[in-house]
Amino acid sequence: MKIAVAKEIDPSEPRVAASPDTVKKFKALGVDIAVEPGAGLKSGLPDSEFTAAGRHRQCRCAQGRDIIIKVKRPEASELASTSEARW
């Protein structure tokens, strides 16, 4: 299974859908997990913590993934751009 953790685009949303701990747990289950660069910054979780936990760093983190997780529902602009550079 391949999972992507997407960065929240709502400026008032500081949370991220996964933590470095969550990434470790997914990895232990054999899940291939990618976290969008900068996804945890507003939560105080730098990319380096996700990297240390074993996630893949990809600009197009959702490309080829089975599941994309977010805190908030994706906005129409995000759904329209799933094949563009943001994903």
ABEGO torsion letter per residue (X at the ends): XBBBBBBBABAABABBABBAAAAAAAAAAGBBBBBBBGAAAAAGBBAAAAAAAGBBBBABAABGBABBBBABBBBAAAAAAAABAAX
